[in-house]
Amino acid sequence: MENKLKKLPIGIQTFREIIKENYVYVDKTKEALELIENYKYVFLSRPRRFGKSLFLDTLAEIFKGHKELFKGLYIYDKYDFKPHPVIKISWAGDFSTLEGLKQTAIDILKYNQKNLKVECDNIDNPSSCLRDLIIKSYDVYKEKVVVLIDEYDKPILDVIEKEEQAKENREFIKVLYTILKDTEEYIRFVFLTGVSKFSKASIFSGLNMLEDITLNPEFGNICGYTQEDLETVFAPYLEGVDKDKVREWYNGYNFLKDRVYNPFDILLFIKNEYRFKNYWFETGTPSYLVKLIKDREYYLPKLSNLVVGEELLNSFDIENINIEVLLFQSGYLTIEEVIETARGGYKYKLRFPNKEVKLSFNDYLINYLTGQITEKIEYQDRMYEYLESGDVEGFIEVLKGVFSSIPYNNYVRNNIGIYEGYYSSVVYIYLQSLGFEVIGEDVTSRGRIDLSVVVGDRVYIIEFKVDGGEGEALEQIKRKGYWEKYSGRFKEIYLVGIEFSSKEKNIKSFSWEMAN
């Protein structure tokens, strides 16, 4: 890579530094101008490390009137860059206690007082201080105030495993954010970013004028890199690289415009000499989410054929945390298809966004649900080999090994060993971790197939039974004609019935045959 290329802005969320120090910048000022000219109170949700903080800082520089930073960018000759007082709140601190959260808020507001040269009358009361900051800034600068809040939900998400503390923190910031409505006459623009969208009855009840642009197609590309960005801005950095493989690994997030890449993945991929790794996934393991999956005995094959309502994607409640909502808002699932309903409104079919998330998430699930960390690699390699070659009996022997090596205390701590969903969930996550197309609860005209697995020009139709009679699972596949859905589409169709024993915690019997 030649020295004349701009530096990669890895970990840099400050717009001024990116421009002044000659880092690569993907121009998002068209979206910024659209927001500034047509909106007043705005909320944007995106997964972590998706460029939210940089976009927010870009807005800050626009509103401060620093036009010189935007030379050559879309907004440069289209906006007057009139300076406004800017209050910026970026949550970082100790949120494990209400006292810690309050002190963090006080420190943030002190920083803003120093920047604006405005003093609060009551610095020890964050809500009162924020009100003072807004009104006094307006009085001093004779211009309406801009308030930018980055990671508005961090004080809650950092303690989400402690429900009572999360509720306390929620109520604190809810009161704080209500000031933004009470001082509306002094405000030019408000922008909040976060990972989660809390329900209307929760944190946003005091901000009912807030416009959520998370799934507004006009702003679908507001964060992230598009394919066009890779083919233009990043073209010199990706010469000779397999672009299709890059797309398979890192593209696929859909916010109802173009499919986008997580910027963090692309920057680290280039920096690390084009090694395909799970760069984004490694920055934050979903331990709380996976604990919920296990505790609630969530049927994991649902994830491959998941359709949810619009209201589900727009709600998050501490008291009733929904696994599908967490998966979507955290970035482990994205929108595959928008479905218009007969009675009006929309539904959304969800899927894993790309290979990185699919492989990494299922690998992590294997570790957590089975306790198999070192031996899983051997199981994965052998499964892959047997399914690629059509060796069903070899595949079943590997599955027996998988279940026989699950630690006994995984079963005695709960009842996972007696419900059918656990066994099919373990098989599902292993198959997903191999990168195959796996369809759980695969719908046919005569029922639902437990799992369908596509491997090249062959498909495996798998049915599970717990404590069923020998051959019962295969008989159900044949009786209901599950294989007919795939007739003519694949060279080989394998029908595989597996019976588990809740007593032995393993496969009791299995049978298989080829469909005619």
C-alpha positions, 0 to 999 in steps of 0.5 A: 500500500502506497504512503500517499493513501490517507490513513485509516480512522480506526477508533477515531470518532472526532470529525475535526481530527479525521479532516485535519490529520488526513484520515479517510472520511466517507461523506455523510454530510448529505444525510446531515443536511437533510436532518438539519433542514427538516427535523428538530428532535431526532432519534437514531438506533444502530448497533455498536461501532457503526459510526454513530459517534462520528456522525454525531460529532460531524453534526456538532462541527456543522452547528458550531459553524466550522465551515472550513472543515467541510471543504470538498464535502457535500454540505460545504456550499449548501448550508450557511454554517451559522454558529449555535451553542452546542451541548454534547452529552456522551455517556461514559462512567460508572453506572453501577449505582445511582450515585455513580450515574448522577456524578457522571452526569454532573461531570458531563455538564461541568465540561459543557459549562466550561466549553460554553462559558455558562454556569449553572445555578445548581450544579448538584442537580443535573436536570436543573443544570441542563435546564440552566445550560440551555436557557443561559446559552440561548441568552448569551449567544442569542441563538437557539441551542443544539443538544447532541446525546451519544449512547443515550441508553448506555447508563441502562444497558451497562447494568441491564443484568441488574434489573432494579439498578437498570430501572433506577438509571432509566428513571434518572435519565428519563427525567433528565431528557424531559428537560429537552421538551420543557425547553423547546422554545430555546432549542434548534435541534436535538439528536440522540443515538443509541443501540436500543429503542425503548418503548413509548411508555418507558424512557421516551414518554417525556419526548413524544415529539421525538422522530425515530429515523432508525428505519426511515429509508431516507436515512438507511445509509446514515451510518455504515459503508455502502458497496459504492463506498468500497468501490470508490473511496476504498478502491485503492486499499482493496486492490487484488482483494476478493470483493465477493468474499468481503461482501459475504463476510462483512456486508448485509446490514439492512436499514431499508436502503442499501445493504451496508458494511460495519465500518469497523470490520472494513477498517480492521480488515484492511489494517490486518492485511486482508485477514477474514476475522470476526473483528466486530464480534470480538469487541463485545461478546453477547453474554447477557443475550446468550444467558437469556436464550438459555434461561428461557429455553429459546428455540434457536432454529426460529432464528433462521425463519423469524418474522416479527411485527413493526411494533416489536422492532421499536420496543425495548422494556427492562421489565419484559426483555424480548430476545428478538428485539435484543438480537435485532437492535444489537446487530446480530440480526438484520432485516431480510425482507419487508412484508406488507400485511393484508390488514395494513402495516408491515412485518419484517423477516430477519436473518443474520447479516453476514458470515462474520456474525453467523459463524461467530454468534453460533460459535459463541452459543456452542461454547455457552450452551454445551461447554464445548470450547476446545473439542468443538473444532474437531466436531465442526470439521468432521460434520462439515466433511460428512455433510459435504460427502453425503455420509449421514451415518458419519454425521450422526456419529459426530452428533452422538459425540457432541451430546455425550461430551456435554458436561453433566452439570449443564443438565442438572442445573435446569431442565434443558435435557427434557425438552425437544428444543434443546437438542434441535437447538444444539444441532442447529447452532453447530450446523449454522457455525459451519456456514451452511444454509440452515432453515429452522421450522421450515414451512411446507404445505403439510407442516413444519420441518424441524431443520432443512440443511442445504449443502451444495446440490443436496438438501438434508431434511431432519426431524427430531423426536424426544423419547419417541419410538425407533423410526418415528421421526423418519416416518413423520417426514415420509407421511407428511411428504416434507421432501416434496418441497425440494423435489426437482430443486436438488440433486439429492434429498436426504430424509433423516429422522433422529430420536433422542432419549431424555434419560440418556441425554443423547441420540437413542436411534436414527434412520434415514433414506434418500427421497425418490 
